[in-house]
Every structure is written in C-alpha cells, then in structure tokens.
Amino acid sequence: MATTRSGPGRPALGERTRMTVRVPSDVYDALRREAAARGISMNQYVAEVAAAHLGMSEAVSSYDDQEAIPA
C-alpha cells in the first residue's frame, strides 16, 4: 500500500494490513460510539486501541491531534 498522497483527502497513515474480525454486537456498538465521540473512523479507533493495548502506540499515527487512547 502506498504511503504517499496522490490527491486530496486524508493523509496516508503508513503501511496497513487488512484484518477482518467478528465481535459481539454490543462490543461493535460501543466501538462505534467511542470512535464517533473522538471524531475518528472506527477503523482508526480500533487500530489505536489495539496498539495501545500492545504497548505499541507509536505504531499508529493519527492524522490530526486527537486525544491519545489510554493504555
């Protein structure tokens, strides 16, 4: 995946690998609410939560100055 921008839109977030996961509906709803409250995509929120949980917060770069996800 390219990490440079070729046009308008959000900045590139670096190399990413697609992952599909199934979660209970109530977990999905909570993730969606938290992402919306932070003004970021659910994809970005889940990536930040996973990275923080693994102690790898530096691996996830938000494209704006959102509040960091607590570990």
Biopython code that builds the backbone (N, CA, C, O; Angstrom):
import numpy as np
from Bio.PDB.StructureBuilder import StructureBuilder

atoms = [
    (1, "MET", "N", (0.844, -1.177, 0.000)),
    (1, "MET", "CA", (0.000, 0.000, 0.000)),
    (1, "MET", "C", (0.887, 1.236, 0.000)),
    (1, "MET", "O", (1.863, 1.309, 0.747)),
    (2, "ALA", "N", (0.553, 2.183, -0.819)),
    (2, "ALA", "CA", (1.330, 3.419, -0.897)),
    (2, "ALA", "C", (1.123, 4.249, 0.360)),
    (2, "ALA", "O", (0.033, 4.270, 0.932)),
    (3, "THR", "N", (2.177, 4.931, 0.783)),
    (3, "THR", "CA", (2.069, 5.766, 1.981)),
    (3, "THR", "C", (2.152, 7.245, 1.643)),
    (3, "THR", "O", (2.266, 8.073, 2.547)),
    (4, "THR", "N", (2.099, 7.593, 0.374)),
    (4, "THR", "CA", (2.104, 8.995, -0.024)),
    (4, "THR", "C", (0.756, 9.326, -0.644)),
    (4, "THR", "O", (0.073, 8.460, -1.189)),
    (5, "ARG", "N", (0.394, 10.578, -0.550)),
    (5, "ARG", "CA", (-0.879, 11.022, -1.101)),
    (5, "ARG", "C", (-0.737, 11.303, -2.573)),
    (5, "ARG", "O", (0.271, 11.848, -3.025)),
    (6, "SER", "N", (-1.757, 10.925, -3.320)),
    (6, "SER", "CA", (-1.761, 11.218, -4.745)),
    (6, "SER", "C", (-2.810, 12.260, -5.091)),
    (6, "SER", "O", (-2.972, 12.611, -6.260)),
    (7, "GLY", "N", (-3.517, 12.755, -4.100)),
    (7, "GLY", "CA", (-4.547, 13.747, -4.355)),
    (7, "GLY", "C", (-5.163, 14.218, -3.059)),
    (7, "GLY", "O", (-4.610, 13.997, -1.982)),
    (8, "PRO", "N", (-6.322, 14.877, -3.164)),
    (8, "PRO", "CA", (-6.968, 15.376, -1.962)),
    (8, "PRO", "C", (-7.465, 14.231, -1.083)),
    (8, "PRO", "O", (-7.550, 13.084, -1.521)),
    (9, "GLY", "N", (-7.783, 14.560, 0.139)),
    (9, "GLY", "CA", (-8.266, 13.550, 1.074)),
    (9, "GLY", "C", (-7.383, 13.494, 2.298)),
    (9, "GLY", "O", (-6.498, 14.329, 2.483)),
    (10, "ARG", "N", (-7.631, 12.505, 3.127)),
    (10, "ARG", "CA", (-6.863, 12.409, 4.360)),
    (10, "ARG", "C", (-5.425, 11.989, 4.073)),
    (10, "ARG", "O", (-5.157, 11.329, 3.069)),
    (11, "PRO", "N", (-4.507, 12.369, 4.949)),
    (11, "PRO", "CA", (-3.111, 11.971, 4.776)),
    (11, "PRO", "C", (-2.950, 10.458, 4.916)),
    (11, "PRO", "O", (-3.716, 9.806, 5.625)),
    (12, "ALA", "N", (-1.954, 9.912, 4.239)),
    (12, "ALA", "CA", (-1.662, 8.487, 4.352)),
    (12, "ALA", "C", (-1.237, 8.165, 5.781)),
    (12, "ALA", "O", (-0.553, 8.965, 6.419)),
    (13, "LEU", "N", (-1.630, 7.015, 6.282)),
    (13, "LEU", "CA", (-1.319, 6.617, 7.650)),
    (13, "LEU", "C", (-0.217, 5.571, 7.714)),
    (13, "LEU", "O", (0.027, 5.006, 8.780)),
    (14, "GLY", "N", (0.445, 5.301, 6.616)),
    (14, "GLY", "CA", (1.509, 4.304, 6.612)),
    (14, "GLY", "C", (1.002, 2.954, 6.132)),
    (14, "GLY", "O", (-0.171, 2.793, 5.796)),
    (15, "GLU", "N", (1.903, 1.997, 6.108)),
    (15, "GLU", "CA", (1.561, 0.662, 5.624)),
    (15, "GLU", "C", (0.533, 0.018, 6.544)),
    (15, "GLU", "O", (0.664, 0.073, 7.767)),
    (16, "ARG", "N", (-0.476, -0.585, 5.962)),
    (16, "ARG", "CA", (-1.549, -1.219, 6.721)),
    (16, "ARG", "C", (-1.829, -2.605, 6.149)),
    (16, "ARG", "O", (-1.603, -2.854, 4.965)),
    (17, "THR", "N", (-2.317, -3.495, 6.991)),
    (17, "THR", "CA", (-2.753, -4.825, 6.586)),
    (17, "THR", "C", (-4.218, -4.966, 6.952)),
    (17, "THR", "O", (-4.626, -4.642, 8.067)),
    (18, "ARG", "N", (-5.006, -5.452, 6.001)),
    (18, "ARG", "CA", (-6.442, -5.623, 6.239)),
    (18, "ARG", "C", (-6.663, -6.778, 7.209)),
    (18, "ARG", "O", (-6.009, -7.817, 7.124)),
    (19, "MET", "N", (-7.605, -6.572, 8.136)),
    (19, "MET", "CA", (-7.948, -7.600, 9.110)),
    (19, "MET", "C", (-9.461, -7.602, 9.274)),
    (19, "MET", "O", (-10.069, -6.551, 9.476)),
    (20, "THR", "N", (-10.059, -8.764, 9.188)),
    (20, "THR", "CA", (-11.498, -8.884, 9.397)),
    (20, "THR", "C", (-11.724, -9.604, 10.713)),
    (20, "THR", "O", (-11.104, -10.632, 10.987)),
    (21, "VAL", "N", (-12.609, -9.062, 11.518)),
    (21, "VAL", "CA", (-12.871, -9.651, 12.830)),
    (21, "VAL", "C", (-14.364, -9.569, 13.129)),
    (21, "VAL", "O", (-15.034, -8.612, 12.742)),
    (22, "ARG", "N", (-14.869, -10.571, 13.813)),
    (22, "ARG", "CA", (-16.270, -10.566, 14.245)),
    (22, "ARG", "C", (-16.290, -10.346, 15.753)),
    (22, "ARG", "O", (-15.578, -11.014, 16.502)),
    (23, "VAL", "N", (-17.111, -9.404, 16.182)),
    (23, "VAL", "CA", (-17.246, -9.107, 17.608)),
    (23, "VAL", "C", (-18.728, -9.138, 17.969)),
    (23, "VAL", "O", (-19.579, -8.983, 17.093)),
    (24, "PRO", "N", (-19.042, -9.336, 19.239)),
    (24, "PRO", "CA", (-20.446, -9.268, 19.658)),
    (24, "PRO", "C", (-21.038, -7.897, 19.311)),
    (24, "PRO", "O", (-20.337, -6.885, 19.313)),
    (25, "SER", "N", (-22.316, -7.887, 19.021)),
    (25, "SER", "CA", (-22.986, -6.648, 18.609)),
    (25, "SER", "C", (-22.833, -5.526, 19.619)),
    (25, "SER", "O", (-22.664, -4.371, 19.228)),
    (26, "ASP", "N", (-22.889, -5.835, 20.916)),
    (26, "ASP", "CA", (-22.759, -4.777, 21.916)),
    (26, "ASP", "C", (-21.342, -4.196, 21.924)),
    (26, "ASP", "O", (-21.168, -3.007, 22.190)),
    (27, "VAL", "N", (-20.338, -5.013, 21.636)),
    (27, "VAL", "CA", (-18.962, -4.518, 21.531)),
    (27, "VAL", "C", (-18.835, -3.619, 20.304)),
    (27, "VAL", "O", (-18.226, -2.552, 20.376)),
    (28, "TYR", "N", (-19.407, -4.045, 19.183)),
    (28, "TYR", "CA", (-19.391, -3.239, 17.965)),
    (28, "TYR", "C", (-20.025, -1.874, 18.220)),
    (28, "TYR", "O", (-19.469, -0.845, 17.835)),
    (29, "ASP", "N", (-21.183, -1.869, 18.866)),
    (29, "ASP", "CA", (-21.881, -0.609, 19.147)),
    (29, "ASP", "C", (-21.037, 0.309, 20.027)),
    (29, "ASP", "O", (-20.983, 1.517, 19.795)),
    (30, "ALA", "N", (-20.377, -0.263, 21.037)),
    (30, "ALA", "CA", (-19.523, 0.540, 21.923)),
    (30, "ALA", "C", (-18.332, 1.108, 21.155)),
    (30, "ALA", "O", (-17.973, 2.269, 21.348)),
    (31, "LEU", "N", (-17.717, 0.307, 20.292)),
    (31, "LEU", "CA", (-16.595, 0.789, 19.476)),
    (31, "LEU", "C", (-17.041, 1.927, 18.560)),
    (31, "LEU", "O", (-16.347, 2.934, 18.418)),
    (32, "ARG", "N", (-18.204, 1.751, 17.945)),
    (32, "ARG", "CA", (-18.731, 2.785, 17.045)),
    (32, "ARG", "C", (-18.988, 4.084, 17.793)),
    (32, "ARG", "O", (-18.653, 5.161, 17.298)),
    (33, "ARG", "N", (-19.581, 3.993, 18.985)),
    (33, "ARG", "CA", (-19.851, 5.197, 19.788)),
    (33, "ARG", "C", (-18.558, 5.904, 20.179)),
    (33, "ARG", "O", (-18.453, 7.125, 20.056)),
    (34, "GLU", "N", (-17.575, 5.141, 20.650)),
    (34, "GLU", "CA", (-16.300, 5.740, 21.069)),
    (34, "GLU", "C", (-15.588, 6.415, 19.907)),
    (34, "GLU", "O", (-15.059, 7.516, 20.058)),
    (35, "ALA", "N", (-15.571, 5.767, 18.757)),
    (35, "ALA", "CA", (-14.926, 6.359, 17.584)),
    (35, "ALA", "C", (-15.624, 7.659, 17.194)),
    (35, "ALA", "O", (-14.969, 8.663, 16.914)),
    (36, "ALA", "N", (-16.950, 7.635, 17.177)),
    (36, "ALA", "CA", (-17.716, 8.835, 16.825)),
    (36, "ALA", "C", (-17.459, 9.952, 17.826)),
    (36, "ALA", "O", (-17.315, 11.111, 17.438)),
    (37, "ALA", "N", (-17.399, 9.617, 19.106)),
    (37, "ALA", "CA", (-17.157, 10.625, 20.139)),
    (37, "ALA", "C", (-15.790, 11.277, 19.965)),
    (37, "ALA", "O", (-15.610, 12.447, 20.305)),
    (38, "ARG", "N", (-14.833, 10.531, 19.439)),
    (38, "ARG", "CA", (-13.477, 11.056, 19.222)),
    (38, "ARG", "C", (-13.319, 11.703, 17.845)),
    (38, "ARG", "O", (-12.294, 12.319, 17.556)),
    (39, "GLY", "N", (-14.343, 11.559, 17.000)),
    (39, "GLY", "CA", (-14.284, 12.165, 15.672)),
    (39, "GLY", "C", (-13.332, 11.453, 14.722)),
    (39, "GLY", "O", (-12.777, 12.073, 13.814)),
    (40, "ILE", "N", (-13.140, 10.145, 14.929)),
    (40, "ILE", "CA", (-12.268, 9.370, 14.043)),
    (40, "ILE", "C", (-13.039, 8.162, 13.532)),
    (40, "ILE", "O", (-14.094, 7.820, 14.068)),
    (41, "SER", "N", (-12.518, 7.521, 12.501)),
    (41, "SER", "CA", (-13.176, 6.334, 11.967)),
    (41, "SER", "C", (-13.082, 5.193, 12.971)),
    (41, "SER", "O", (-12.181, 5.161, 13.809)),
    (42, "MET", "N", (-14.015, 4.267, 12.877)),
    (42, "MET", "CA", (-13.962, 3.111, 13.759)),
    (42, "MET", "C", (-12.694, 2.312, 13.477)),
    (42, "MET", "O", (-12.093, 1.766, 14.401)),
    (43, "ASN", "N", (-12.287, 2.238, 12.233)),
    (43, "ASN", "CA", (-11.055, 1.547, 11.872)),
    (43, "ASN", "C", (-9.856, 2.148, 12.604)),
    (43, "ASN", "O", (-9.047, 1.421, 13.181)),
    (44, "GLN", "N", (-9.745, 3.467, 12.580)),
    (44, "GLN", "CA", (-8.629, 4.135, 13.255)),
    (44, "GLN", "C", (-8.709, 3.925, 14.763)),
    (44, "GLN", "O", (-7.688, 3.703, 15.414)),
    (45, "TYR", "N", (-9.913, 3.993, 15.319)),
    (45, "TYR", "CA", (-10.076, 3.805, 16.760)),
    (45, "TYR", "C", (-9.644, 2.400, 17.182)),
    (45, "TYR", "O", (-8.903, 2.244, 18.153)),
    (46, "VAL", "N", (-10.101, 1.385, 16.460)),
    (46, "VAL", "CA", (-9.736, 0.005, 16.801)),
    (46, "VAL", "C", (-8.229, -0.192, 16.672)),
    (46, "VAL", "O", (-7.622, -0.859, 17.509)),
    (47, "ALA", "N", (-7.617, 0.380, 15.634)),
    (47, "ALA", "CA", (-6.161, 0.276, 15.468)),
    (47, "ALA", "C", (-5.439, 0.927, 16.644)),
    (47, "ALA", "O", (-4.450, 0.385, 17.138)),
    (48, "GLU", "N", (-5.921, 2.083, 17.096)),
    (48, "GLU", "CA", (-5.289, 2.775, 18.224)),
    (48, "GLU", "C", (-5.459, 2.003, 19.529)),
    (48, "GLU", "O", (-4.523, 1.922, 20.324)),
    (49, "VAL", "N", (-6.646, 1.436, 19.758)),
    (49, "VAL", "CA", (-6.883, 0.660, 20.974)),
    (49, "VAL", "C", (-5.988, -0.578, 20.986)),
    (49, "VAL", "O", (-5.371, -0.889, 22.005)),
    (50, "ALA", "N", (-5.917, -1.282, 19.862)),
    (50, "ALA", "CA", (-5.075, -2.481, 19.785)),
    (50, "ALA", "C", (-3.608, -2.124, 20.008)),
    (50, "ALA", "O", (-2.911, -2.808, 20.757)),
    (51, "ALA", "N", (-3.137, -1.061, 19.364)),
    (51, "ALA", "CA", (-1.736, -0.652, 19.517)),
    (51, "ALA", "C", (-1.441, -0.250, 20.961)),
    (51, "ALA", "O", (-0.395, -0.608, 21.503)),
    (52, "ALA", "N", (-2.354, 0.488, 21.584)),
    (52, "ALA", "CA", (-2.155, 0.898, 22.979)),
    (52, "ALA", "C", (-2.122, -0.321, 23.895)),
    (52, "ALA", "O", (-1.298, -0.390, 24.806)),
    (53, "HIS", "N", (-3.004, -1.271, 23.661)),
    (53, "HIS", "CA", (-3.056, -2.486, 24.474)),
    (53, "HIS", "C", (-1.755, -3.278, 24.370)),
    (53, "HIS", "O", (-1.321, -3.902, 25.339)),
    (54, "LEU", "N", (-1.140, -3.250, 23.198)),
    (54, "LEU", "CA", (0.103, -3.984, 22.966)),
    (54, "LEU", "C", (1.347, -3.171, 23.318)),
    (54, "LEU", "O", (2.470, -3.650, 23.159)),
    (55, "GLY", "N", (1.147, -1.941, 23.796)),
    (55, "GLY", "CA", (2.289, -1.089, 24.123)),
    (55, "GLY", "C", (3.002, -0.575, 22.891)),
    (55, "GLY", "O", (4.204, -0.313, 22.925)),
    (56, "MET", "N", (2.262, -0.430, 21.799)),
    (56, "MET", "CA", (2.845, -0.009, 20.524)),
    (56, "MET", "C", (2.168, 1.248, 19.989)),
    (56, "MET", "O", (1.979, 1.377, 18.779)),
    (57, "SER", "N", (1.801, 2.172, 20.866)),
    (57, "SER", "CA", (1.071, 3.368, 20.448)),
    (57, "SER", "C", (1.787, 4.150, 19.365)),
    (57, "SER", "O", (1.144, 4.792, 18.534)),
    (58, "GLU", "N", (3.130, 4.104, 19.365)),
    (58, "GLU", "CA", (3.887, 4.835, 18.344)),
    (58, "GLU", "C", (3.663, 4.263, 16.946)),
    (58, "GLU", "O", (3.963, 4.933, 15.958)),
    (59, "ALA", "N", (3.143, 3.039, 16.842)),
    (59, "ALA", "CA", (2.917, 2.410, 15.542)),
    (59, "ALA", "C", (1.694, 2.979, 14.838)),
    (59, "ALA", "O", (1.536, 2.793, 13.631)),
    (60, "VAL", "N", (0.835, 3.663, 15.568)),
    (60, "VAL", "CA", (-0.387, 4.219, 14.996)),
    (60, "VAL", "C", (-0.270, 5.724, 15.008)),
    (60, "VAL", "O", (-0.113, 6.335, 16.065)),
    (61, "SER", "N", (-0.347, 6.321, 13.838)),
    (61, "SER", "CA", (-0.236, 7.777, 13.760)),
    (61, "SER", "C", (-1.566, 8.356, 13.312)),
    (61, "SER", "O", (-1.980, 8.166, 12.168)),
    (62, "SER", "N", (-2.233, 9.062, 14.210)),
    (62, "SER", "CA", (-3.467, 9.748, 13.843)),
    (62, "SER", "C", (-3.133, 10.885, 12.897)),
    (62, "SER", "O", (-2.048, 11.462, 12.971)),
    (63, "TYR", "N", (-4.048, 11.205, 12.022)),
    (63, "TYR", "CA", (-3.792, 12.260, 11.053)),
    (63, "TYR", "C", (-4.215, 13.627, 11.549)),
    (63, "TYR", "O", (-4.158, 14.602, 10.800)),
    (64, "ASP", "N", (-4.635, 13.715, 12.793)),
    (64, "ASP", "CA", (-4.866, 15.018, 13.402)),
    (64, "ASP", "C", (-4.548, 14.910, 14.887)),
    (64, "ASP", "O", (-4.087, 13.863, 15.342)),
    (65, "ASP", "N", (-4.781, 15.948, 15.629)),
    (65, "ASP", "CA", (-4.368, 15.985, 17.031)),
    (65, "ASP", "C", (-5.461, 15.474, 17.965)),
    (65, "ASP", "O", (-5.883, 16.186, 18.876)),
    (66, "GLN", "N", (-5.921, 14.245, 17.742)),
    (66, "GLN", "CA", (-6.921, 13.649, 18.614)),
    (66, "GLN", "C", (-6.278, 13.274, 19.942)),
    (66, "GLN", "O", (-5.068, 13.068, 20.027)),
    (67, "GLU", "N", (-7.100, 13.191, 20.965)),
    (67, "GLU", "CA", (-6.635, 12.755, 22.278)),
    (67, "GLU", "C", (-6.136, 11.312, 22.171)),
    (67, "GLU", "O", (-6.774, 10.473, 21.535)),
    (68, "ALA", "N", (-5.010, 11.037, 22.787)),
    (68, "ALA", "CA", (-4.446, 9.689, 22.741)),
    (68, "ALA", "C", (-5.354, 8.712, 23.477)),
    (68, "ALA", "O", (-5.998, 9.063, 24.465)),
    (69, "ILE", "N", (-5.392, 7.485, 22.978)),
    (69, "ILE", "CA", (-6.164, 6.433, 23.612)),
    (69, "ILE", "C", (-5.364, 5.923, 24.811)),
    (69, "ILE", "O", (-4.206, 5.537, 24.645)),
    (70, "PRO", "N", (-5.946, 5.910, 26.011)),
    (70, "PRO", "CA", (-5.192, 5.433, 27.174)),
    (70, "PRO", "C", (-4.891, 3.947, 27.075)),
    (70, "PRO", "O", (-5.700, 3.176, 26.558)),
    (71, "ALA", "N", (-3.723, 3.545, 27.572)),
    (71, "ALA", "CA", (-3.314, 2.133, 27.518)),
    (71, "ALA", "C", (-4.010, 1.321, 28.580)),
    (71, "ALA", "O", (-3.786, 0.114, 28.680)),
]
sb = StructureBuilder()
sb.init_structure("model")
sb.init_model(0)
sb.init_chain("A")
sb.init_seg("    ")
for serial, (resi, resn, name, xyz) in enumerate(atoms, 1):
    if name == "N":
        sb.init_residue(resn, " ", resi, " ")
    sb.init_atom(name, np.array(xyz, "f"), 0.0, 1.0, " ", f" {name:<3s}", serial, name[0])
structure = sb.get_structure()
